[in-house]
Amino acid sequence: MLKRRSKHLALILTLTLLATFVIGIVPASAASGSLKALQAPDVSDDAVEGLGTVLLSVTAGAVKAGDSVTFSLPSDFEFRENLASNSKIVSSWTYAATEGAQPNMFVIPQSYSGDDNGLYGADITLKVLDDNEVQLTVNKVGANNSNFDGYVYLYMGAVYVDSGFDGDIELTASAPSRSGFPNGSVVVGRAGSGQVKLSVTNAPTFTDDTDNVKIRVEESTKGALDEAKESLKFTLPSGFEWTADPEVKSIWGSWTNGIANDVIVSADGDKLVVKVDKESQEAACFEIKAGITVTDERKAEAGDVEVKVGGKSDVKGDTNLIVGTYGEYGISIKADGETPEVQAGKLEQEIAKIIVKEDVKASLIAGRTVTLRLPAFAKWGEIKESDNNKGVKLEFVDFIGDDGREIKYKVVGESTGAAELKLDKMEIVLEPGAAGDVEIEVGGTAGLAGEKIVVAKAVNTIEMKTDKVAEVRIGTSTEVGDLLITELVDEAISDDADLILDLPEGVRFNGTPTVEVIEGNLDIDEGAIRMAADGGTDDNQVIIPIDNTSTKLSTIKVSNIKLIADRTVPEGNIVIKAKGAAVAEVNVKSEVEDYYTVNSVNDKMQVAGKDAFKLTDGKIFPKTSTAASAVLAKVVTPGATDIKNASSFVVGSTTYTMNGVEKTMDVAPYIKGDRTYLPLRYVGYALGIDDNNIWWDGANQTVTLKSGSTVVQVKIGSNAMLINGAAVTMDVAPEISNDRTMLPIRFLAEAFGHQVGWDATTQTTTID
């Protein structure tokens, strides 16, 4: 008779089964039921082991009187009476409503998952067919057979695993075709020599010696660690050695004579050796605590200390382990990932993430500083602090100076490990027309002074081209070629703003040209296109109102352009420039004040609560509003009022004259080494060279100027001048003063065929 099972025990079994991981499911033939292994433990061969429990299920009403199913293990496996290695082979099986004391048995619970068990109450016979095979036969079905699915558990708590068996252990269920029981196989265990899993539970950062390396050793089965003089061996790289007297601590499992007697760990130079005198009684886990000393700093490489694993035992996974990080105190700074493109003339341009990294812990000293200075064509727009990493962070302090270019951080806290601090989501604003690398100069007292990192690449937002360069004669109206203005980036031309086409002083439009969008979907207000005066010249500009920005890159065509140049215009190129709020939002006060916080006391723009800079005439970059330019035409007949000495500069004065017109510079000429130094940009103007033919290479500290077929290049601090590639030696060198490149004027002027005059009484230089 079957023993009745209490509802309490049924509930416990149900919850246990629901929480059990399903190892394998093999569908039955004719969909009458299934086999499911609830565990598949790792076991040793040539030993009596417990295998996984199997759940057999059948569909309600599928089983009938006379149906049978046979369960078989691999050949030479044996069902034993208990776990003792010398126990007898099972001669008979029993079944019950709950698990009893017998290690090998069938259990037919009264209920399963809250429902009645359809097989409960059935008359069942169990027959041993062989040492590894048992058959279950239903003589008579129970009262609930047709109403509920049926369930049977097969417990295999004592099974002899054949010597030399290696791999998955499968239990096979075989039933006649007429039977309502399923056929199939499930994995109920895995046998073999066993493997050893290694892990590092503590990998310290150290600069000299450390005594706190922890390596965990875990057996998959008992005896996985071979009995050997070198069951495991851990070899350090060159320059390091293990310190004496490593410690061993048991985590779980047991050994015949205790872990202290059966597992001996010793240090021998660069080798840490695990000797196993007696294998474990059951699968075991222990931890080794050892120290490392630096024996040769010339050979000990900074970074991860990786040991090579060897020995007689079969190690699972990677045979190399990182046991620590070695290095001298030091920090590094870099821009992370790809260099993003940032748009000239635009606000809120995000740069690359900046990473400050310690080589070893405590390299960053609390209270020390890191400063970040942008190039002259950029200012900070959004500042972030780093997150706290391993107990240390970078805290924003303030701006240095009043130009919005340089910020200061201080180190707060001390790291508990090599920290990596990230400054993310930082933004800058760029001068219109800026192009090239955005390189940050790093300073401060933290140890990074002198470093330079490229955090972005500045790109022009638009491009201007003409289909031909027409010749314009003084005083006559000349129709020139068409002008194309092309967007280079998405939404390069902003809406609700004006795009301004600006001619040089003395040149004006003779009538409003035709303006149309020929590519893309930029929307301009054609009815509001007009001419305007700039400076002292009427009709010097064309104003193009932008109604809606584009959703795809667009091109504006300007045609029917007629120009008139007055007699003050020198012979040479007429350069047209693209300006206005549509392409230079950094110089639109309303846009700027919407982006920044404005200090109501002093009207300064604030970033992260600190004063950064003050606007000039409502502009961030008041001296530059040009987003792009192009040579539109060329003046071929000079005016009668041109004078021989076209330009004059007075030492110490920021005022100069050009073709009789007084102009202003932002720095004054000076004398050094009996040579007059003038600012680069204004030297170019005096020589008839416009901005498009003057290039500054910050990375190489070189200036290149071009006029006609002549190309001249000079380098800051170098006495060599290259004229069309040929070197000429100067007796002085170019230099940087007040953030401006200053050039020795005589050598440069003569290189382009100009004459230079000097009046010692008035300290005046004249350029023909």
Buried (B, 14 or more C-beta within 10 A) or exposed (E): EBEEBEEEBBEEBBEEBEEBEEBBEBEBEEEBBBBBBBBBBBBBBEBBBBBBBBBBBBBBBBBBEBBBBBBBBBEEBBBBBBBEEEBEEBEEBEBBBBBEEBBBBBBBBBBBEEBBBBBBBBEBEBEBEBBBBBBBBBEEBBEBBEEBBBBBBBBBBBBBBBEEBEEBBBBBBBBEEEBBBBBBBBBBBBBBBBBBBBEBEBBBBBBEEBBEBBBBBBBBBBBBBBBBBBBBBBBBBEBBBBBEEBEBEBEEBBBEEEBEEBBBBEBEEBBBBBBBBBBBBEBBBBBBBBBBBBBEEEEBBBEBBBBBBBBBBBBBEEEEBEBBBBBEBEBBBBBBEEBBEBBBBBBEBBBBBBBBBBBBBBBBBEEBBBBBBBBBBBBBBBBBBBEBBBBBBBEBBBBBEEBBBBBBBBBBBBBEBBBBBBBBEBBBBBBBBBEBBBBBBBBBBBBBEEBEBBBBBBBBBBBBBBEEBBEBEBEEBBBBBBBBBBBBBEBBBBBEBBBBBBBBBBBBBBBBBEBEBEBBEBBBEEEEBEBBEBEEBEBBBBBBBBEEBBEEBBBBBBBEBBBBBBBBBBEBBBBBBBBBBBBBBBBBEEBBBEBBBBBEEEEBBBBBEBBBBBBEEEBBBEEBBBBBBBBBBBBEBBBEEBEEBBBBBBBEEBEBBBBEEEBEBEBBBEEEEEBBBBBBBBBBBBBBBBBBBBEBEBEEBBBBBBBEEEBBBBBBEBBEBBBEEEEBEBEBBBBEEEEBBBBBBBBBBEBBEBEBEEEEEEBBBBBB
